[in-house]
Amino acid sequence: MPLLSMHSRQISWTPLLVLGYLFYLLLGAMVFQLLEKQAETHFRDQFQLEKLRFLQNYTCLDRQALEQFVQVLMEAWEKGVNPEGNSTNPSNWDFSNSFFFAGTVVTTIGYGNLSPSTVAGQIFCVFYALFGVPLNLAFLNQLGKGLNAHLLTLERWVQKPGRAQVVQTLAVAIFLTTGTLLFLVFPPLVFSYVEGWSYGEGFYFTFITLSTIGFGDYVVGTNPNKHYIPVYRSLTAIWIVFGLAWLALVFNVGADLMERYLQLKWHKSDLSLAEGATTKLEDEPEQPRIHIPS
């Protein structure tokens, strides 16, 4: 039988991951465009109609004066000043709010509704984030290691004789369920009660915050018509830190499982190709050897 040399074909799963990532972005873009573009057009037309009605009711104003006033409102909002209410509104830079802002900087949430307006504050913010972001990552990493240590202790416990794999799966499920209740289910109830949001809006704010997306469309403690306790935003900042650690651990586990699934899928595909090629070669009849006399 002739000697067969066969080179194993290694198919990388990285191109599949890249294509899947791009496809996911394209899918998200199409869905968001489908859901939001028409609503945006409606709100824009409604806003222009309201400006026309305002000019009709107050004939002493012209369009240029109204546009200038709208610009003033936009600049005030960008500087963190809520146009609603009056000058008695609580400061955005008292200690509690400043503590909350510092937390949004080091956690890279960055709601965007409040930012330093002075040159000194902006320069300090740059250096504060430069050292604070790595410090926050180290803190979350250490916190995650603590959670992992508890999981390993639990894993060693369930691996003792007489305890089945089902118990281990149940323990992980309890860990995930407890974290979901503490960081994703119960907090929206509190925010709905304090802020006057619906539960859906509170849940949306909770996830957008803990995932560090931080759009800034919903932020706690910013309604000038409500009276908040002084430590409300500080307690929220502490909740955010621990919620970040838990959700980051969940995201890491999910990413690891997805990566293992892709690698396993491609590994099985490689084995199937190799086995098929080997079977085909074995089924081929052996060619007769021709001896040429010397």
Long-range contacts (C-beta under 8 A, 24 or more apart in sequence): 1-286, 2-286, 2-287, 4-281, 6-274, 6-277, 6-278, 6-281, 8-270, 8-274, 9-270, 9-273, 9-274, 10-270, 11-266, 11-269, 11-270, 12-266, 13-262, 13-263, 13-265, 13-266, 16-262, 16-266, 17-262, 77-113, 78-115, 79-117, 80-113, 80-114, 80-115, 80-117, 82-222, 82-224, 84-224, 84-225, 85-224, 85-225, 89-224, 90-224, 90-228, 94-230, 96-221, 96-230, 96-231, 96-232, 96-233, 96-234, 97-221, 97-233, 99-233, 99-234, 99-237, 100-221, 100-233, 100-234, 100-236, 100-237, 102-128, 102-132, 102-237, 103-237, 103-240, 103-241, 104-214, 104-237, 105-129, 105-132, 106-132, 106-133, 106-135, 106-136, 107-136, 107-212, 107-240, 107-241, 107-244, 108-133, 108-136, 108-212, 109-209, 109-212, 109-213, 109-214, 109-240, 110-214, 110-216, 111-214, 111-215, 111-216, 111-219, 112-214, 112-215, 112-216, 113-216, 113-219, 113-222, 139-241, 140-241, 140-244, 140-245, 140-248, 143-242, 143-245, 144-245, 144-248, 144-249, 144-252, 147-245, 147-246, 147-249, 148-249, 151-175, 176-250, 179-246, 179-250, 182-246, 183-210, 183-239, 183-242, 183-243, 183-246, 183-247, 184-210, 187-239, 187-243, 191-220, 194-220, 194-226, 194-228, 194-232, 195-220, 195-223, 195-226, 196-223, 196-226, 206-243, 209-240, 209-243, 210-240, 210-243, 210-244, 210-246, 210-247, 211-247, 211-251, 212-244
